[in-house]
Amino acid sequence: MRWLKYLIIVILCVIALAVGIGFAWLNTDAVVIDLFFITLPQASLSLWLMASFVLGGFAGVLATGVGMMLLRTQLNAAKRKVSAANQELDRLRTASLKQSA
């Protein structure tokens, strides 16, 4: 079963590579990107599109990582609160048992 998963991943990677190569081959027009304050150098359309796709992916991974870190921090704080509440509950139980005895 593991080899099937590996084979599917390899096939998908080869397909993605072939699509990327075909995309780069078909979009060779040179373009200049003007970003209000800066003008990027002239390069092929496929290069600019792939670069923006990769930068967007990195930005998404970074945003998700920051979100995950915030959620982990909140989870750890909640775990500490639950632990403190459980310790207090145990202390109160033992205190009531000592008083009744």
Summary of the structure (lengths in Angstrom):
residues: 101
radius of gyration: 28.1
end to end distance: 62.5
largest distance: 89.1
contacts: 202
relative contact order: 0.06
helix: 80%
strand: 8%
